[in-house]
């Protein structure tokens, strides 16, 4: 929609474009007035580094909502510096970080002029911890600042950041780093993010924040928290930051209603994801049943009741196979502010995904051979996880079985209470013997894949492990990857974010 408007005296005078007149007709007066200042398209926060600053920047410049993934940005910053910081973007953004000494320490520790050798391992960084070291906290804040700063550079449009509720431990300093860079929206799914709206309120007021961590094996009444203090981080009074809008990513009206009523602060809207959306999916309602192929079976109960969603009275966007002009219109007619689109953007030129993988996926799509498998056990989170089937990646059983298990990034580890009362961290994808020593169950390890290392490989930042082998990709994708070739213009072998936006909004005239 056109975002221009003016105010004369006490009267609001709206300058309505032809496009908006069409939407007014299609969506109804109330829905149009509620949603007219909001983007029609939210670019999804896909796998770590895929929803990169370059992609979010391009989408926001085009007048929609670009979103960066907030997952593992600390390791992304450290590794981007170690490959030589092509283009100097990381160092340029760090030069704007409000604590110069922090930025310099990070550069001194990780930057390699000209980049590391291809067969050399990346220098490790501290793994997520309930009580992070000073260096880890600095790296988390700075990395999120850098990604949002670069996504906002060169335009005045809003930028969002997407976090996973399941990755709890790094979230407080990560959110603050994004707010420090002026992020406009925080989106969160893969769990019940009830605490986050209030945390945004407190951080905007420079208050110390705490968040309860899910810990397996706690006694009744026990609670474990992680915390972050903006003033302590700055060693004095922290600068004022704005409170971004909060969009909860949900799959049911029941969860939306609960969050609207009981969240710790204001929820500003929802993204309603259906089962065909990429990445982690909500499990099917009721007892898990699998198809002959081994995928979770979803039915009508697993799609949100939009009439109930509308009763909540907050803006919402629909996600999951909405990358068609007709489906955008359908969403608007249903009262949505618009749609969230992930897969179509994941394979465009501005995506952070490896160009080699994008090209391979495009060829599969052209040949009508691109297929996604919704794996019920691959992710350590326990959520079904959509994986693109492609030769040479961890989607192949032989490659998965040949990989030596290691947990050296640790974002998806679960907190648990040890016999001595202390809190430990374990991951079903780590070496089986290590998981069992930590009290884990053998059945929880079967079929689990290292999502953390796989996602790094997707963006050409895969680790060279001690055995000399390079970590291989694990590509998460929505079902829509089957038809991404439709975005290609005649004679082209690739497409841009603008091509996707133009295609989606073709009917909005």
N, C-alpha and C positions, 0 to 999 in steps of 0.2 A: 504494500500500500504506500501511497505518498505520505510522507510524515510531516509535510509543511502545514503550519497553521499560524494564525495571528490573533491577537486579542486587542480590541479597540474599546476603550472605556470599560464598562462592566459586562460587555457582551462578547461572547466568543464567536468569532467569524471563521468558519472552516472553509478552506479552499479545496473543494472536492474534485479529484481527478476523474477522468473517464473510467479508469480501472475501478476506483472506489464506488462510482455510481453502479457499476456492474455488480460489485460485491453487496452493495446495499440492497439491490434487487434480489440477489440470490440468497443472502444470509438472513435477511430480516433486520428491522431497524434496531432492536435491542442488542442483538449480537454484534451488529456493525459498530455501534457506538462503544460497546464494551471492549472491542478488539482492535479498533482502528489505529491505535498507536503501537501496536505490536507487530512483529515480523510475521509474515505468512510462513516462512521457511526457517526452521532451526536446523542447522547442520549438526548432525549427531556427534557426540563425544565418543569416538570409537577407540579401538585398542591403542595402548600406549604409543604415542608418537605418530600414529596414523592421522588423528585429528591434530595435526601440528599447527604451529603458529602461522605457517605459510598458507595453509588451507583456511584457517579461521580468518586470517587477514583478507583473503580474497573474497570470502563469502560476506564478511561485514562491509567491505568496500562496495559490494554489489547491492547493499541495502537490506540484507537479511541478517540473521544472527549467526555469526561464526562462533564456534565453540572449540576450545582446546581440551584435550584429555589431560586431566590432572594426575593420572596414574604414572608413578615411577619417574616423575620429572627430575628428581635428584640424580638418578643414574643416567638419564638422558643428558643432562647438563655436563656431568662428569665425563661421559664418553664422547660427546660432541667436541669437548675441549681436547680430548686425547687424540681425536682424528684430525686435529689441526684447526678446528673451528673454521671450516670453509666459509668464505664471505665475511668472516669476522663478526657474525651476528651475535654470538653469545657474549663476546667481549664488549660489543657496543651496548648491548642491553645491561650488562653488569656495570658499565661505566655510569649508568643512571641509577644504580641501586643506592638508596639513601644512606647506607653505611659503607663508605669506600673501603675500609679495612677488611670487611667481610668479603667483598667482591675480590679484592686483591689476594686474600688467602686462598680463595677457591681457584683463581687463575694460577697462582704459584703452585698449587698442589696438583692440578690436573692438566693444564695446557701443555701440549707438545707441539712446538713449531714444526710445521710440515707433516705432522701426524705420525702416529706409531706405525711400525711395520705391520703389514697385513697378517703375518703369522705370529705376532706378539699378542699376549693377553692384555685385556684392559686392566688397569689398576683398579683394585676393588675399592668400594666405598662402604661405610658402615651400614649394616642391615637395620631395618626398622626396629625400634626398641621402645618399650613403655616409657623409659626415662632416657631420651636420646642424649648423646654427647653434644657438646657445644658445636662441634663441627657438623654433625648430622643436622642439627636444628638450623644452623646457618645455611647449609646446602639446600634443605627443604624450602625454607622461606625464599632464598635467592632464586632457586630454580623455577618456582611458581611465578615469582615476579618477572623473571626473564621471559617465560612463555607468553604471559599475558601482555607484557610491555610490547613485545614484537608483534603480537596479533593485533594490537591497537594502533600500531605505528602507521602514520600516513593517512588516517581517515578519522571521522568523528562518530562512526557507528558504534553500537554496543558490541561487546565481546563477552562470551560466557566461558565457564570452565566446568567440566564434568568430573565428578568424583564417584567412587564406589563406596557405599556404606560398609561393605564387607572388609575393605582395606582401612580399618579404623585408626591404627596407631599413627600413621603420618598425617592424618587429616587436619589437625588443628594448625600446626605451622604451615602446612600447604595452603589451607584456606586463607590464612593471614597474608602469605606472600602474594596470592592472587589479588586480595583486597588492597594491598599496598601499591599494586600496579593499576588499580582502578577498574577491576573487573565489574561488569554490569549485572551478570547473572551467575549464580551457582546452581548447578543441576546435580542431583544425586539419586542413584537407584541402587539395585542389588542389595536390598535390605529395607529397613524401616527407619528413615532418617529423621526421627521425631525430634532429636536434640539439636539439629543443625540450625534451624531458624533462630532460636534463642542465642546460639553461639555467634551467629552473624551480628545480632543486636549488640552483644557484649563486646565483640571485637571492634565494632564501629564506635564504641564508647571507650576503647582502650582498656577494657577490663580484662583481668586474668580469667581464663576459661578452663573448664574441666569437662571431660566427656567420659561416660562410663564405657568400659571395654567389655565385650562379651568374653567370658572366661568359662571354659568347660570344667565342671567338677567343683564349683564353689558351693559352700554351704548356704542354707537359707539365710538371707539377710546380709551376706557378704557382698562387697562391691569393690571393684578395681577401676581406678580412673587414670587417665592421662591428662596432662595439663599444658597450657601455654600462656605466657604472660608477655604482651607486647612491650610494656614498659621495661621489664627485665631484659628483654631481647635488645632493646635500644640502649640499655644502661642509663635510663632516665626517661623523661616524658616522650612517648612515641608520637609520631605525627598523626593527625586526624585522617581517618580513612572513611570512605562512604560505605553504606550498607547495601550490598547487591540484593537484587530480587532473588528469591529462592523458588526453584521449580523442582518438585518431587517427581521422579520417574516411577510410575506405578503401573500395575496391570489390572486393578480392580477398583470399582467405585467404593467398596467397603474401606479399603485402605485410604483412598483419597478423603473420604468423609472423616475418618479417624484423625488423619493428619491435620485437616482443616480445623478440627475441634480441639485436638489435644497436643499438637506440636508445641514446643517451647517458645515459639515466636510465630510471626506471620508467615504463612505459606502463600506465595504470590501466584501460583498456578501449578499445572501438572503437565507432564508428558505421559500419554497413555500408550504403552507399548504392547503390541500384539505378539503372538508366538513366532511370527516370521521375521521379527527384527533381529539384527545381528548381535553378536556378543553373548552375554549371559541372558538367559530367559528365566522368567518366573517358572517354577515347576508347575505341572498341571495340577488342577484342583483334585482333591481326593487321592486315592491310592495310585501310585505311579504304575502305569501300564505302558508296555513297549510294543512297537510295531514289529513285523517280521524282520525288518531291517535293523531293529534295535534302537529306534528313536522313540522318545516320549510321545504319547498320543494325546493331542489336544482336541477339545471339542468346544461347543458354543459357550460352555460355562467359563472358559478361559479367556473370553473376550469381555472387556469392560462394558457395563451397561451405561451407554452414553446419556440416556435420559436421567439416570441417577447422578451421573457426573455433572450434568448441567444444573441440577438442583443445588449443588454445592455453591455455585455462583462465582467460581473463579475461572480465569482463562485456561484453556487446555489445548494441547496439540496432539495429534494422532501419529503414531509411528508403527512401522511394520508394513512394507510393501505399498507405500503411498507415493512412490516416485513416478506417477503418471498424472498428466494434466487433469484427467477426469476424476482421479481419486483426490486430488487437491480440492477440486470443486465440491466433491462429495463431502469431504471433511468440513469445508466452510458451511455448506448447507446444513450439516449436522450440528452447527453451533460452535465448532472449533475455531480457535484463532488461526490455525494453520496446521502444518505437518512438520514432523521431524524426519529428516532424511539422512541416513548414514551410508549405506552401501554405495549408492550412486556417487557420493563424494569420495569414498575410500579409494576409488580407482581413477580419479581425475589427476591431472598433471600436478596440482598443488598438494596432493596428499603426501604424507610422510612415508608411505609404504615404499618399499624397494621398487625401483622402476622395472627391474627384471620380473618381479612378481606381478606387478600390474600388467605388464605385457603378456605374461603367461596366462593370467586370468582372462584377459581380453581375447586371446586366441581360443580359449576354452568356450567363452561366451559366443564368439562368432560361429564356432562349430556346434553350438548347442550342446556342449558337453560339460558345462560348469555345473557342479552339484555341491550342495552343502549338506553335511551330516550333523544333525542335532545330537551331540554326544551327551548322554546322561551322566557320565562319570569322569570325563576328561579334566574338568576344572576342580581344583582342590576346594573351591567354595561349596561344592555340592549342588550348585545351580546347573541346569542344562547349558551347554556351551556349543554354539554353532561353529563348525570347522569346515573350511573349504577343502574339498578333496583335490589334492594336487601332487603329482610325482615329485619326489625329492624333499618333501616336507614331512612333519611329524604326523600328518594325517594317515601316512602309510604305516601299517602295523609293524612291518619289518624294521623300519627306521626307529619307531618308538621303542621296540624291544631291544634294539642294538645300542641305544643311548645309555650311557652310564649315569645313573641318577645322582643328582647333586642339588643342593638347595643353597645357592650363594647370593640370591637376591632377596628372597624371603617376604615378599609383599603379601602373599596369600597364606601365610602361616596362621594357625589358630592359637590363641592363648589358652593355657590349661593350668590347673592347680597341681603342683607336684605333691608327693607324699610328705615332703618336709614343710609344706605350706607355702613355698615360694611359687612364683608364676613363671612358667616356661612357655616356649613357642615351638610348635611342631607343624609339619606340612605333610599331608598324605602323599605328596609327590616326591618327598625327599627319599634318600636311601631307606629301603624297607627296614633294615635292622635298626637304623637310628630311630625311625618312627615307633617301632615296637618297644625299644628301650625307654621311650618317653611315655609309654602307657597306651599308645595307639593300637587300634585293632587292625589285624592283617587284611580284613575284607575292605577296609577303607582305602587301601593302597592300590587295589586292583584297577587297572585301566587309567589311573591318574597320570596326567601329563604335566610337565613343567611349563605352565602358561607363562610365567615370568620370563624365562630365557627364550621361549618361542616367540614372544611378542617383540623382544629386542632384536631377534634375527629378522623379523618382518621388516624392520626399518634400517637394515644394514648396520646394526650395532650389536650383532651377536658376539658372544664371548668365545675366545679360543680356550678350551678347557685344558687341564693338566695333561690329559692324554694326547694333546695336540689336535684334537678334533674341534671343528667349528660347530657351534650350536646351529641347528636348522630351524626354519620357520614353522610356526603353527598359526595359520591364517584364520582369523575369525571373520565371518561375513554373514550378512543376511541372505535370505533366499533370493533376493533380487539380483544377486550376482549373475544368475543365469542369463539375464537380458541386458547387461550393461553395454553391450555393443550397440544398442539403440541410440546411445548418446553420440555416436560417431557421426561426423558429417561426411559427406561423400568424399571418398579418397583418403580420409584421415585414419590414422592408427591410434590416436589418443584424443582425449577431450579435456576441457577445462571446467572449473567450478562454474564459470559464467554460462557455459553451454548447458549445464544441469539446471541452473536457475531459469534460463530462458525457456528451456523445454517444459519445466514444471509450471511456469506461469503463463504458458501460451494461451490458455483459455480465460485468463483473468484480464479481460479488456473492457 
